[in-house]
Structure formats: C-alpha cells, structure tokens
C-alpha cells in the first residue's frame, strides 16, 4: 500500500518529493512540492485527501498523518 500511495501522490502532485511510511491502514506521508505555496495547512491537506479519497472511504487507509511543505520550507527544516 505504501508504494500505491506514493504512486498516486506522485501522479497527482507533479514535481513533488513523496515519502510514505506505515502499515495496517495507518500511514504517514510527507509531501514536498511548490504546489503548496500560498496555501493554508487545511488547503494542503485537502489536496492530499482528494488524491487518496477512494482508499480512505474504502478503509484501506484508516489513519493518515500528513506533513506538507513547499521546497523552501523543506530546506529550512
């Protein structure tokens, strides 16, 4: 499932760096992309939730922890 999540997010969020960890329907994703520039945390999370919506609704993803950063934010952490 980690590979599938990574594949979906990579396809939906172009020019991004994606890290996925987890198992047993509980995952942590870190997405770094400039698509998040000028977006609130909620707007950023909505982008990720929308990409994974069918897997969340089906229960294949039960819990999702999200870290969403721009490239500049990632370089400063």
ChimeraX attribute file (.defattr): number of C-alpha atoms within 10 A of each C-alpha:
attribute: neighborCount
match mode: 1-to-1
recipient: residues
	/A:1	16
	/A:2	15
	/A:3	11
	/A:4	11
	/A:5	20
	/A:6	18
	/A:7	13
	/A:8	13
	/A:9	24
	/A:10	16
	/A:11	12
	/A:12	14
	/A:13	20
	/A:14	11
	/A:15	12
	/A:16	19
	/A:17	15
	/A:18	17
	/A:19	16
	/A:20	19
	/A:21	15
	/A:22	14
	/A:23	13
	/A:24	10
	/A:25	15
	/A:26	13
	/A:27	18
	/A:28	16
	/A:29	20
	/A:30	17
	/A:31	25
	/A:32	22
	/A:33	20
	/A:34	18
	/A:35	17
	/A:36	19
	/A:37	13
	/A:38	10
	/A:39	12
	/A:40	10
	/A:41	13
	/A:42	8
	/A:43	12
	/A:44	19
	/A:45	17
	/A:46	13
	/A:47	17
	/A:48	19
	/A:49	16
	/A:50	12
	/A:51	18
	/A:52	19
	/A:53	14
	/A:54	12
	/A:55	15
	/A:56	16
	/A:57	10
	/A:58	9
	/A:59	11
	/A:60	15
	/A:61	19
	/A:62	13
	/A:63	15
	/A:64	16
	/A:65	14
	/A:66	17
	/A:67	14
	/A:68	22
	/A:69	22
	/A:70	17
	/A:71	17
	/A:72	12
	/A:73	13
	/A:74	12
	/A:75	9
	/A:76	6
	/A:77	6
